[in-house]
Amino acid sequence: MSRKKIQIAFVLICLLLVSIIVLTSFVKHYSLLDEKESGNSFFIINWGNKSHDVTVELFNSKKISTFNESYISAPGKNIKDQFPFTLESGTYIEVTLDNNITKTQNISEDASDVILHIDIDMYTDDPLVLGVAIP
């Protein structure tokens, strides 16, 4: 085999390896965004460097708790879970961080595909941030 063919094969193998690495990280990064098929899901994303207790509680329009789960969020880790039913107008979600900080997110319309993002320690002045996407 000529030297030129060996060099071309080496370059192609290197390009293939780089492509695999880039594609794997791309898919992993954007997999959180492609959750439409699961509906009514939420993500807890810990941007900080210590673990936190996170409680997610869902109330119906009559202010009756219909979902109440606690999670331990480790640094740099993501937690994904689902609400067991469709969220309706008048529903609201309370998220409590370390039994200390509580924030509320109201659902203003019937939504079968709500995605709630719970960001922890993303900003130093606001350790708990909630965001809702309704596709």
Stockholm file with secondary structure:
# STOCKHOLM 1.0

chainA/1-135         MSRKKIQIAFVLICLLLVSIIVLTSFVKHYSLLDEKESGNSFFIINWGNKSHDVTVELFNSKKISTFNESYISAPGKNIKDQFPFTLESGTYIEVTLDNNITKTQNISEDASDVILHIDIDMYTDDPLVLGVAIP
#=GR chainA/1-135 SS CCHHHHHHHHHHHHHHHHHHHHHHHHHHHHTTTCCTTTCSEEEEEECSSSCEEEEEEEECTTSCEEEEEEEEECTTCEEEEECSSCBCTTCEEEEEETTTEEEEEECCSCBSSCEEEEEEEEETTEEEEEEEECC
#=GC SS_cons         CCHHHHHHHHHHHHHHHHHHHHHHHHHHHHTTTCCTTTCSEEEEEECSSSCEEEEEEEECTTSCEEEEEEEEECTTCEEEEECSSCBCTTCEEEEEETTTEEEEEECCSCBSSCEEEEEEEEETTEEEEEEEECC
//
